[in-house]
Amino acid sequence: MATIEMSRDELLGLPVTVDVVVAGRALGFGRTVAYELVKRGQFPVRVLRLGSKFRVSRADLLRYLGEADEQSGSEAA
């Protein structure tokens, strides 16, 4: 299954945290690659482990991608 890229509007509309699959999609790769990078400790942004689940902060994701986080008022440096 091909990875479908995320539009800027979708990216800016993400909730405060997203799962690794959604974060991977925003970064341009699929589920398998996303989990492999998490497993190796090489996911491009900070990954939070909550029990058996992994979450990525929208703010961290937007910062990495160089996008302003309009909902929190922060902007990439």
Secondary structure, 3 states (H helix, E strand, C coil): CCCCCCCHHHHHCCCCEEEHHHHHHHHCCCHHHHHHHHHHCCCCCCCEEECCEEEEEHHHHHHHHCCCECCCCECCC
